[in-house]
Amino acid sequence: MNVQVTAGKLADLKTEALALGFLEGDMELAGPKAEADEISGGLIAKVLASGDFKGKANQVLVLHTPDKAIKRFALVGLGKAADLSLDKMRNGGGKGTSSLRDLGVKDVAVLIPGPSHAKTDLGKDWPALAQAVAEGALLSLWSMHDYRTKERDELKAVESVTFVTEDAGAKAQLESAVGVARVLAESITETRNLVMHPSNVVTATRMAEEAVRIGKEVGLEVTILEKADMEKLGMGGVLGVNQGSVEPPKFIIMTHNGGEKGEAPIAVIGKGITFDTGGISIKPGEGMEKMKYDMAGGAATIGIMRAIAKLGVKRNVVGLVPATDNMPSGTAIKPGDILTSYNGQTVEVLNTDAEGRLVLMDAIAYAVKDLKAQAIIDMATLTGACVIALGMEAIGVLGNNQPLVDRILACGEKTGDRGWQLPLWKEYNELLKSDIADMKNIGGREAGTITAACFLNRFTDNTPWVHLDIAGTAWTEREKPYRPKGPTGVPVRMVVELLSNWEPVSNKA
């Protein structure tokens, strides 16, 4: 997709459609909106006066001016000023562009009034406001139709998006904001595509190949540990989960050397279960086809590493993706089996469907033992219990370092990848006690999300760590302005925001 930025008079703009945002109850036509009304021959003012458009959140009204250089004007509602947030601006950008896309428009322009016309307190951080609008516009246009063989000519897609401001002095700021938004949108597209592909296409091998491809494109060092490498290292978790599969496992390592030489890296870890049948503890058949998205944490890790490389984040960051599927067979691990993790701890497997934590334990131990990481962030579609507790709106957030938890929660509020903290009290560890091993891999039905995090914490060796349970947020069945149905790309923007503004944390917090 062609993405452009322009600044100056709207009279110089030629486009199939221009999207204009309006606050509910504020129909004032001033500055660039007054110019837009003049170009429309007063049509915008007439419609606003009629009351047909009130500016309610996500309301869109399209006006046709076929004889003009701007052939359509899309009036987009942003809702009440008191409720406005960066995420509401993303919604506005997404709703406007996706609505025009659905009409078959291929060339879209989006007006972002300059700082002097940006109303409400959001205008005080105009670059953030502009970036939010651009993010919403670009993210809303994602689709993936690789497997459609019929009626492909009927698929609608925007080919060009131009972000416009009337303030020539703000053009450089707008270019920077749109540049960041574009990197994030492209990186989330990579993430979404990986998740959307079926598991017979995106195997652990394909995930590794995609990581290598992306690494070459953006300048990341990529190393792939093969099964034999993991056997030498003693990664009993990944190998145990892979035991029932004909597909070989891969341990993906993506390195971004953006910081000082010798500076301990931040480890970003994503669960890469390319398909989860549950193993011997097999899942019910209904809805099992969605288990291709059980590698969404790993896909997000690859997207995050792409984004920080493109943005030039000045920190050393290593992305780790332990990748395999979880299959039942005569060689699969069984309830009651005992696995030995990379750092030597033993785990009694009571449920083979609690496999994500088994591959993550090896990755976390690797981050501690081999990388000497200064902090660890892991993301995983880990527990159905998180969906029950928080639904589809919030990421479950748990960690052993409160300042780090607080920072990532704040990043989520800014980016729209919102999280909610759950406790990690020592009492919950009682549920993981095993009679014959160091721990069990499940703690029973109660507090399932919390006991899963307690399990992972046993491998951090007190390294500052945050766990993001994205089981409810990595996929959506509900169409939203900038999140089409399917994989969401959560929590790419949240973690990139954290890494872009990283501050070291103490391991004593």
C-alpha positions, 0 to 999 in steps of 0.5 A, a space after each residue: 500500500 502506498 502511504 503518503 503525507 502532505 501539508 497545505 491547502 485542501 484545494 491542491 488535493 486530488 483524491 477519491 475520498 477525504 475523511 474528516 473527524 467531528 466531535 459529537 455536538 461540535 459541528 463548527 467548520 473552521 480552518 481546514 474543515 471550512 476549506 473542505 466545506 467550500 470545496 464541497 460547495 457548502 454540502 458539508 454545512 448543509 448536512 451538519 445543519 440538517 442533523 443527519 450527522 451528529 458526530 457520535 462515535 464511529 458514525 460515518 456519513 459519506 457525501 458525493 461530489 463527483 465533479 470535484 477534485 475530492 470526489 467524496 467527503 466522509 464525515 466520521 464521528 469521534 464521540 464526545 470530547 470528554 470521552 476522547 482518548 488516543 484509542 478513540 482517535 484510532 477508532 475514528 481513523 479506522 472507521 473512516 478508512 474501512 468504511 470507504 474501503 467497503 464502498 470500493 474506494 481505492 485512494 483515501 485521504 485522511 485529514 489530521 488538523 494541525 496543532 492549532 486546530 486540534 481540540 481537547 487535551 489530546 492536542 497537547 501531544 499532537 504527534 501522538 494524536 496524529 500517530 493514533 489516527 494513522 495507526 487506526 487507518 492503516 490497521 483497519 485495512 488488513 485482510 488476508 485472502 491467500 486461500 480464496 480462489 473464487 470471486 477474488 476480483 470482488 475483494 475490495 482493497 485500498 491502494 493508497 492512503 494520504 494523511 493531510 494537514 493544513 499546517 505546513 509547519 507540522 509536516 515533519 512531525 506528521 511524517 514522523 508520526 505516520 512513519 512510526 504508525 506505518 512500521 507498527 501496522 506493517 509489523 502487525 500485518 506480519 503477525 496477523 498473517 502468521 496467525 491467520 495461516 492454517 497450521 498445515 502451512 505455518 509449522 514450526 519450520 515455517 515460523 523459523 523461515 519467516 523469522 529468518 526472512 524478516 531478520 534479513 529484511 530489517 537487519 536482525 541476527 537470527 539463529 535457529 536451534 534445531 531438535 538436536 541442539 535442544 537435545 544437547 542443551 536439555 530443553 525437556 519442555 520443548 522436546 516433551 511437547 514435541 514428542 508426539 509430533 512428526 513436525 520438528 521443533 524449532 527454537 527461534 532466536 532473534 537479536 537486535 543489537 541497538 544498545 551499548 555493547 555489553 549491555 544485558 538484553 531485554 528478552 521478549 518471549 512468545 509461545 509458538 504452539 503452531 497447533 494445539 490439540 491438547 495432546 493426550 489430554 485432547 481438547 473437545 472437537 468443537 472450535 478446535 480449528 482456532 487452535 492454529 492461533 496458539 502461536 499468536 505470542 510467538 508471532 507477536 514476538 516476531 512482529 515486535 522484533 521487526 518493529 524495533 529494528 525498523 524503528 531503531 530502538 536503542 536497546 539490546 533485545 532478544 526475541 525467543 520463540 519456542 515453536 512446535 505443535 502439540 499432537 497426540 500419538 503413540 510417542 506423545 507425553 502422557 499425564 503422569 510423565 516427568 520432564 526436566 527443564 533447561 535449568 534442571 527443575 523437574 515437572 510432573 505433567 498432569 495435563 498435556 493441554 497445559 503445554 504452553 508453560 512447558 515450552 515457555 519454561 525452557 525459553 525463560 530459563 534460556 533468557 536467564 542462563 544464556 542471555 543474562 537478561 536484564 528483564 523478561 517479557 513473555 506473551 502467550 495464549 496460555 489459559 482459558 481461565 484468563 478468557 473467563 476472568 477478563 473476557 476479550 477486552 483485557 490482557 492478563 498481566 502478572 509479574 514479579 516486579 511491580 514497577 515493570 508491571 506498572 510501566 507495561 500497563 501504562 503502555 497498554 493504556 496508551 496503545 489500546 492493548 489494555 491489560 489488567 493485573 492479577 495477583 501473584 501471591 506466594 500462597 498460590 504456589 501451594 497449588 503446584 506442589 507435586 509428590 514426586 517432582 519439583 512441581 506439577 504443570 497445573 494447579 487445578 481449576 481454581 485461579 488457573 491464570 495465576 497458577 500458570 504464571 506462578 509456574 513460569 515465575 519459578 524459572 525467572 531466578 528473580 529476573 524482572 519479569 512480566 507475563 502477558 496472557 493474551 488468550 482472550 485478546 489475540 483473536 477477535 470474532 467481533 469486528 472493531 474499527 481498527 481490528 477486523 475479525 481474526 488475529 489482532 496483533 496484540 500485544 505488539 504495540 504495547 511491547 514496542 511502546 515499552 521497549 522504545 521508552 525503556 528504563 532499567 528496573 531493579 531486580 529487587 522490586 
